[in-house]
């Protein structure tokens, strides 16, 4: 490959990594033309961008990124390599698992960089499948708050007959309730984020320790 073409490919990989917050390194060797076309179609339907790359060029991109977490992916750069770029963190993992359940060994997970954490090895597939997106975390918060909020609304409605007696006090209570709800939402959001972050950092630390040993 000529130097100019290498530079173009490297620039394209860097641009994709900058555009997509998550990417998977997979092996699709052995798929025939029809299976490859079907995989590309499924990737497109799931919002995944699939490209085949040379290990040396991806290694160069990772090195230039100067990201210690991303550098944990380097040992996976052997044999056939393709990249699945995605905004939905678990989408490629779910697609890979779907193919595996159907009896296909490919695509095979080699490594992934998801939500700023490195996952190395095919055994990380279940952890990746269970990762929640930002939208899913928000949905969890809404679900957790739905019942308490309904209770608050019901209590306010049932107490409507007393509003004319103590308007100032009731107004203050409403304001306090709204403030407490906002504070609880922030607390729940931070708790879920921390929980998600802790579950993601665990595999990366394991990867790092295994590399050191």
KANOR-V625655 format. One record per residue. N is the residue number from 0. SS is DSSP state (2 for helix, 1 for strand, 0 for the rest). D_CENTER is the distance of its C-alpha to the mean C-alpha in Angstrom with 1 decimal. Layout:
n->(N:N)
ss->(SS:SS)
d_center->(D_CENTER:D_CENTER)
//
This chain:
n->(0:1:2:3:4:5:6:7:8:9:10:11:12:13:14:15:16:17:18:19:20:21:22:23:24:25:26:27:28:29:30:31:32:33:34:35:36:37:38:39:40:41:42:43:44:45:46:47:48:49:50:51:52:53:54:55:56:57:58:59:60:61:62:63:64:65:66:67:68:69:70:71:72:73:74:75:76:77:78:79:80:81:82:83:84:85:86:87:88:89:90:91:92:93:94:95:96:97:98:99:100:101:102:103:104:105:106:107:108:109:110:111:112:113:114:115:116:117:118:119:120:121:122:123:124:125:126:127:128:129:130:131:132:133:134:135:136:137:138:139:140:141:142:143:144:145:146:147:148:149:150:151:152:153:154:155:156:157:158:159:160:161:162:163:164:165:166:167:168:169:170:171:172:173:174:175:176:177:178:179:180:181:182:183:184:185:186:187:188:189:190:191:192:193:194:195:196:197:198:199:200:201:202:203:204:205:206:207:208:209:210:211:212)
ss->(0:0:2:2:2:2:2:2:2:2:2:2:2:2:2:2:2:2:2:0:0:1:1:1:1:1:1:0:0:0:0:0:2:2:2:2:2:2:2:2:2:2:2:2:2:0:0:0:1:1:1:1:0:0:2:2:2:2:2:2:2:2:2:2:2:0:0:2:2:2:2:0:0:2:2:2:0:0:0:0:0:1:1:1:1:1:0:0:0:0:2:2:2:2:2:2:2:2:2:2:2:0:0:0:0:0:0:1:1:1:1:1:1:1:0:0:1:1:1:1:0:2:2:2:2:2:2:2:2:0:0:0:0:2:2:2:2:2:2:2:2:2:2:2:2:2:2:2:2:2:2:2:2:2:2:2:2:2:0:2:2:2:0:0:0:0:2:2:2:2:2:2:2:2:2:2:2:2:2:2:2:2:2:2:2:2:2:2:2:2:2:2:2:2:2:2:2:2:2:2:2:2:2:2:2:2:2:2:2:2:2:2:0)
d_center->(33.5:35.1:34.0:33.4:31.2:29.2:28.7:27.5:24.9:23.7:23.6:21.6:18.9:18.7:18.6:15.7:13.6:14.8:13.9:10.4:7.9:6.3:9.1:10.6:14.2:16.2:19.9:21.5:25.1:27.7:26.4:29.3:29.4:28.9:25.9:24.3:25.0:23.6:20.3:20.1:21.0:18.3:15.7:17.3:17.3:13.6:12.9:12.3:14.7:16.5:18.9:21.2:21.9:24.4:23.3:25.7:24.2:20.6:22.1:23.9:20.8:19.1:22.4:22.9:19.6:21.2:17.9:18.8:15.3:14.8:18.3:17.5:16.4:20.0:21.5:19.5:21.2:24.0:25.3:23.8:20.5:18.4:15.1:12.5:10.9:8.3:7.1:5.4:2.3:5.4:8.1:9.7:9.9:11.5:13.7:14.8:15.7:17.6:19.6:20.3:21.6:23.8:25.4:23.9:23.0:21.3:18.6:18.2:15.2:16.4:13.6:10.0:8.8:5.2:5.3:8.9:9.5:11.3:11.6:15.0:16.8:16.7:17.0:13.4:12.5:12.9:10.7:7.8:9.2:9.3:5.9:6.4:5.5:8.3:10.6:10.5:11.2:14.0:15.3:15.7:17.6:19.7:20.5:21.5:23.7:25.2:28.0:29.1:29.2:31.3:33.6:34.0:34.8:37.3:38.9:39.4:40.9:43.2:44.5:45.3:49.0:49.1:47.6:51.0:52.3:49.8:47.9:47.1:45.9:43.8:42.3:41.4:39.8:37.7:36.5:35.8:33.9:31.7:31.1:30.3:27.8:26.0:26.1:24.7:21.8:21.0:21.5:19.2:16.4:16.9:17.3:14.0:12.2:14.3:13.8:10.0:10.8:13.6:11.9:9.6:12.7:14.8:14.0:14.1:17.5:18.6:18.0:19.9:22.6:23.1:23.5:26.1:28.0)
//
